[in-house]
Amino acid sequence: KPDPKRRAAALHAVEEWLGEGITRLGREKQRHAWVPFYGAFLAARYERQAARLSAIRERAATARTILKDSR
């Protein structure tokens, strides 16, 4: 049977890791934004990747909330 405490800890770790990834993408976006055309392309790419990571992070947070409420 799955251990709810370990699952909650794993989901929390995923949330933290994704948060760090989103922050790193934001820094990279700022670092490359000054380059004319290519910077705009990279900025859009980083925004899209950050949005994907944010969606995954929300799923992990929701799963952790559901797990906590089911105890």
HUUR-V453246 format. One record per residue. N is the residue number from 1. BURIAL is # if it has 24 or more other C-alpha atoms within 12 Angstrom, else .. Layout:
N_BURIAL / N_BURIAL
This chain:
1_. / 2_. / 3_. / 4_. / 5_. / 6_. / 7_. / 8_# / 9_. / 10_. / 11_# / 12_# / 13_. / 14_# / 15_# / 16_. / 17_. / 18_# / 19_# / 20_. / 21_# / 22_# / 23_. / 24_. / 25_# / 26_# / 27_. / 28_. / 29_# / 30_. / 31_. / 32_. / 33_. / 34_. / 35_. / 36_. / 37_. / 38_. / 39_. / 40_. / 41_. / 42_# / 43_# / 44_. / 45_. / 46_# / 47_# / 48_. / 49_. / 50_# / 51_. / 52_. / 53_# / 54_# / 55_. / 56_. / 57_# / 58_. / 59_. / 60_# / 61_# / 62_. / 63_. / 64_# / 65_. / 66_. / 67_. / 68_. / 69_. / 70_. / 71_.
